[in-house]
Amino acid sequence: MLVGRQNNRARPQQRMRVRTAEDVAHRQRKGVVPAASNAHVGGHPFARLADNECLYQYESRSKAAFDKIEGVLRQIAQYQHRVDFVSQAQHITKQEFGFALPEQMLDNTWVAPLDMKAIYAWCVFETFHRFADEFYSTEPLAHPQDQQFQAFLESCGFHIFDVSPCADGRLAHAVRYVLRLPHKHVRRKSYAGAMFDVEDSLQKWVKIEHIRHREGKPNAASEPTRYLKAAMYHYSSSQPDVEGCAAHGSDSVKAAAEALGRLEAFQQGVENSFCCGASIDLMLIGIDTDNDSIRIHIPDAQGRISGECFIDAGDVYNQTRHLNASNDLAIVGDLLKEKANEFGVQPSDGMVRMITRLILNNISQIDYVRKYFKGSYSDVGHQERFIGMGIGFEEVQLRNLTYFAYLKTVEQGAKDLDVGIKIFTGLNIKRGLPAPVVIRYDYHGNVPGARDRAVARCKCLDLAMRQRFPEQAEKGLLHTLLVVRDCNADNKIEVVASSVTPEDTGGHH
């Protein structure tokens, strides 16, 4: 039983070890870890270069749409006292953004200054709306093995992969980019510090198992597969004491230990409540947000996870960069077993297959960062463009685009939200720009009244947030966009309200 296993091992805080900056520098000198300045030559033989190119094109143009906003508005601001200001401003925005600003935001500039905070927020919201529309209409991140993933998962002995990354925007691309998995088939819910809601995960487990019993989806309950729950913590190899996880004070040891503690609590909760803890498997993943290299802690056959026993994709990248790609799975699998043997750990065959695939996938992402970002991101810290709070945001699969705060009530997710506002205080508010917040609630359209309840929840979240941060709201340093989406119909998002133009949302809004 899990309780007995816990009593027989050291506490997570005692078992976790995360490399320091000195460790990384030493390993770089030995050639084990790629230095951030290393130029990309050729590409790794295991990497999917065509996929890398498609992902980069999408990431670069999507972020560019947000990043040009401030510069264009600076250009517009200098014309505000001209007689032809409105026409000039609209000409610039249509040319640069592809959309016009609401007329009411530009009127009366001869007697009052422009409300640039509101205009900035409106542009962020409009850009997000267009970004989301593209995602659902053209599927730019469709996975080449989308239809095969469920069969692969079941071949490893699992019927669902449920991932909880940290809410930090530097992990927002964890599923489609870092792990290279089809986002439609992986459950993702982000929480500050990867401290996921155990009760929420329990409810999801119950729902999945109920559907398996009643409908045989994604497979029949008689099949001996397990529910795979993963938590993703993070650290920065270049600035470990500053750019680590904000929710844990950049203490990587604590971040890993606390994430493991949540995983064990979830497993024990299932076992205590339903007497079937054996149907749960756990996975602990660490990600270096400087370069997207992951480490996966290798569980033994009983599901016990050690802080010391992990396989590092960066190490594997360097050990295999001159090998033949024809037997990549076998090569990575052997390295994984070799690492497990060093610690006397014997993972199940299915877990070996799963971890091997994730490490192999991550090699493509390491190659991606090496080619397009010279081995390390220039924005090693926070550079999110907006906060997303509520339920949903499937369309956000890009690094440092959004800080997530998944919550049903502000009180429930107060810690996550406070971290987000703290981050945007440094990014925007200190410079006089607002924190743009998209409040989102997805609903199931086949349930009577679901849309109305989703809209009401968005409005409740909006009110509660303004009450929690009254000073920022009063000064125009906090603006919100309220959206809902019928996830059953696979529809685009629907804007229901905005703090920027409450009388007439205008344009896409």
Residue pairs with C-beta under 8 A, 6 or more apart in sequence:
1 271
1 277
2 264
2 267
2 268
2 271
2 277
3 268
5 302
5 304
6 264
6 268
9 15
9 304
11 257
12 256
12 257
12 258
12 260
12 261
12 307
13 253
13 254
13 257
15 257
15 306
15 307
15 308
16 253
16 256
16 257
16 260
16 307
17 253
17 307
17 308
18 235
18 240
18 252
18 253
18 256
18 286
19 27
19 237
20 240
21 237
21 238
21 239
21 240
21 241
24 33
24 237
24 238
27 33
28 34
28 35
31 318
32 314
32 315
32 318
33 237
33 314
33 315
33 318
34 291
34 314
34 317
34 318
34 366
34 370
34 375
35 375
36 238
36 290
36 291
36 374
36 375
36 376
37 374
37 375
37 376
38 370
38 374
38 375
39 374
39 375
40 367
40 370
40 371
40 374
40 375
43 49
43 367
43 371
44 317
44 320
44 321
44 363
44 364
44 366
44 367
45 320
45 321
45 322
45 323
45 324
45 325
45 328
46 320
46 325
46 328
46 332
46 360
46 363
46 364
47 363
47 364
47 366
47 367
47 368
48 180
48 364
49 367
51 144
51 180
51 364
52 364
52 367
52 368
52 371
52 372
55 141
55 176
55 177
55 368
56 368
56 372
58 140
58 141
58 398
59 173
59 177
59 398
59 399
62 131
62 398
62 401
63 385
63 398
63 401
65 97
65 127
65 130
65 131
66 124
66 127
66 385
66 401
67 385
68 96
68 97
69 97
69 120
69 123
69 124
69 127
70 120
70 433
72 92
72 93
72 96
72 97
72 123
73 116
73 119
73 120
73 123
75 92
76 88
76 89
76 92
76 93
76 114
77 114
77 116
79 85
79 88
79 89
80 89
80 109
80 113
80 114
81 109
81 110
82 88
85 106
85 109
86 103
86 106
86 107
86 109
89 101
89 106
90 100
90 101
90 106
93 99
93 100
93 101
93 123
94 100
97 123
97 126
97 127
98 130
99 126
99 130
99 507
99 508
100 507
101 119
101 122
101 123
101 507
102 122
102 501
102 504
102 505
102 506
102 507
103 506
104 501
104 503
104 504
104 506
105 114
105 115
105 118
105 119
105 122
105 500
105 501
106 114
115 476
117 432
117 433
117 434
117 476
117 477
117 479
118 434
118 476
118 479
118 500
118 501
120 433
120 434
120 436
121 434
121 436
121 479
121 481
121 499
121 500
122 479
122 498
122 500
122 501
122 509
124 385
124 386
124 436
125 436
125 438
125 479
125 481
125 498
125 500
125 509
126 507
126 508
126 509
128 386
128 438
128 481
129 483
129 493
129 495
129 508
129 509
130 508
131 395
132 395
132 492
132 493
133 492
133 493
134 140
135 141
135 394
135 395
136 395
136 490
136 491
136 492
136 493
137 492
141 176
141 183
141 397
143 149
143 176
143 180
143 181
143 182
143 183
143 184
145 152
145 182
146 182
146 184
146 185
149 181
149 182
149 185
150 185
150 218
152 357
153 159
153 160
153 161
153 185
153 228
153 354
154 218
154 219
154 223
154 225
155 350
155 353
156 350
156 351
156 353
156 354
157 224
157 225
157 226
157 281
157 348
157 349
157 350
157 351
158 225
158 226
158 227
158 228
158 281
158 350
158 354
159 208
159 212
159 218
159 219
159 223
159 225
159 226
159 227
160 187
160 208
160 218
160 227
160 228
161 181
161 185
161 186
161 187
161 228
161 230
162 186
162 187
162 189
162 201
162 204
162 227
162 228
162 229
162 230
163 174
163 175
163 179
163 186
163 187
163 188
163 189
163 230
163 231
163 232
164 188
164 189
164 190
164 191
164 194
164 196
164 201
164 229
164 230
164 231
164 232
164 262
165 171
165 172
165 174
165 188
165 190
165 194
165 231
165 232
165 234
165 287
166 190
166 191
166 192
166 193
166 194
166 232
166 233
166 234
166 245
166 247
166 255
167 190
167 191
167 192
167 193
167 247
167 403
167 404
167 405
167 406
167 416
167 419
167 420
168 192
168 234
168 245
168 246
168 247
168 289
168 382
168 403
169 382
169 383
169 384
169 399
169 400
169 401
169 402
169 403
169 404
170 234
170 289
170 382
170 399
170 400
171 178
171 190
171 232
171 234
171 287
171 289
171 399
172 190
172 396
172 397
172 398
172 399
172 400
172 401
172 402
172 404
173 397
173 398
173 399
174 188
174 232
174 287
175 181
175 183
175 186
175 188
175 397
176 182
176 183
176 397
177 292
177 365
177 368
177 397
177 398
177 399
178 287
178 292
178 294
178 362
178 365
179 186
179 294
179 358
179 361
179 362
180 361
180 362
180 364
180 365
181 361
183 394
183 397
187 204
189 196
189 197
189 200
189 406
190 404
190 406
191 197
191 406
191 416
192 246
192 247
192 405
192 415
192 416
192 419
193 233
193 245
193 247
193 248
193 255
193 258
193 259
194 231
194 232
194 233
194 245
194 255
194 258
194 259
194 262
195 247
195 258
195 259
195 262
195 415
196 231
196 262
196 266
198 262
198 265
198 266
198 269
199 269
201 229
201 266
202 266
202 269
202 270
202 273
205 227
205 270
205 280
208 227
209 221
209 227
209 279
211 217
212 218
212 219
212 220
212 221
213 221
219 225
226 278
226 279
226 280
226 281
227 279
227 280
227 281
228 281
228 282
228 283
228 354
229 263
229 266
229 267
229 280
229 281
229 282
229 283
230 263
230 282
230 283
230 284
230 285
231 259
231 260
231 262
231 263
231 283
231 284
231 285
232 259
232 285
232 286
232 287
233 245
233 252
233 255
233 256
233 258
233 259
233 284
233 285
233 286
233 287
234 244
234 245
234 252
234 255
234 286
234 287
234 288
234 289
235 244
235 245
235 252
235 255
235 286
235 287
235 288
235 289
236 242
236 243
236 244
236 250
236 288
236 289
236 290
236 380
237 288
237 290
237 291
238 290
238 376
238 380
239 380
239 381
240 250
240 252
241 250
242 250
242 381
243 250
243 289
243 290
243 380
243 381
244 250
244 251
244 252
244 255
245 251
245 252
245 255
246 382
246 419
246 422
246 423
247 255
247 415
247 419
248 254
248 255
248 258
252 286
256 284
256 286
256 307
257 307
259 284
260 284
260 297
260 305
260 307
263 282
263 283
263 284
263 305
264 282
266 280
266 282
267 277
267 280
267 282
267 303
268 277
270 276
270 277
270 279
270 280
271 277
271 278
271 280
280 303
281 299
281 303
281 351
282 299
282 303
282 305
283 296
283 297
283 299
283 354
283 355
284 296
284 297
284 305
285 294
285 295
285 296
285 297
285 358
286 294
286 295
286 296
286 297
286 310
287 293
287 294
287 295
288 294
288 314
289 377
289 380
290 376
290 377
290 380
291 314
291 366
291 369
291 370
291 375
291 376
291 377
292 362
292 365
292 366
292 368
292 369
292 399
293 312
293 313
293 314
293 317
293 362
293 366
294 312
294 313
294 358
294 359
294 362
295 310
295 311
295 312
295 313
296 310
296 311
296 313
296 355
296 358
296 359
297 305
297 306
297 307
297 309
297 310
298 305
298 306
298 309
298 310
298 311
298 336
298 339
298 340
298 343
298 345
298 347
298 351
298 355
299 305
299 345
299 347
299 351
300 306
300 345
300 346
300 347
301 346
301 347
301 348
306 343
306 345
308 343
309 339
309 340
309 342
309 343
309 345
310 339
311 335
311 336
311 339
311 355
311 359
313 359
313 362
313 363
313 366
314 366
316 332
316 335
316 359
316 363
317 363
317 366
317 367
319 335
320 328
320 331
320 332
320 335
320 363
323 331
328 360
329 356
329 357
329 360
332 356
332 359
332 360
333 352
333 353
333 356
336 347
336 352
336 355
336 356
336 359
337 352
340 346
340 347
347 355
369 375
369 376
369 377
377 399
377 400
379 400
382 400
382 403
382 423
382 426
382 427
383 400
383 427
384 400
384 401
384 402
384 403
384 423
384 424
384 427
385 400
385 401
385 402
385 436
386 401
386 402
386 403
386 435
386 436
386 437
386 438
387 402
387 403
387 405
387 420
387 421
387 424
387 435
387 436
387 437
387 438
388 396
388 402
388 403
388 404
388 405
388 437
388 438
388 440
389 404
389 405
389 406
389 407
389 413
389 416
389 417
389 420
389 437
389 438
389 439
389 440
389 461
389 465
390 405
390 406
390 407
390 439
390 440
390 441
390 457
390 458
390 461
391 406
391 407
391 408
391 440
391 441
391 442
392 440
392 441
392 442
392 485
392 487
393 402
393 404
393 438
393 440
394 442
394 487
395 493
396 402
396 404
402 438
403 419
403 420
403 423
403 424
404 416
405 413
405 416
405 417
405 420
406 413
406 416
407 413
407 416
407 417
407 461
408 457
409 460
409 461
409 464
410 417
410 461
410 464
410 465
410 468
411 464
414 468
417 465
417 468
420 435
421 435
421 469
421 472
424 435
425 435
428 434
428 435
428 477
429 435
429 472
429 477
432 477
433 477
434 472
434 476
434 477
434 478
434 479
435 472
435 477
435 478
435 479
436 479
436 480
436 481
437 465
437 478
437 479
437 480
437 481
438 480
438 481
438 483
439 458
439 461
439 462
439 465
439 480
439 481
439 482
439 483
440 458
440 483
440 484
440 485
440 493
441 454
441 455
441 457
441 458
441 461
441 484
442 454
442 484
442 485
442 486
442 487
443 450
443 451
443 453
443 454
443 484
443 485
443 486
443 487
444 450
444 486
444 487
444 488
445 451
445 486
445 488
445 489
445 491
446 488
450 486
451 484
451 486
454 484
455 482
455 484
455 496
458 482
458 483
458 484
458 496
458 497
459 482
459 497
462 480
462 482
462 497
462 499
465 473
465 478
465 480
466 473
466 478
469 478
471 477
472 478
478 499
479 498
479 499
479 500
480 498
480 499
481 495
481 497
481 498
481 499
481 500
481 509
482 495
482 496
482 497
482 498
483 493
483 494
483 495
483 496
484 493
484 494
484 496
485 491
485 492
485 493
485 494
486 494
495 505
495 508
495 509
497 505
498 505
498 509
500 509
501 509
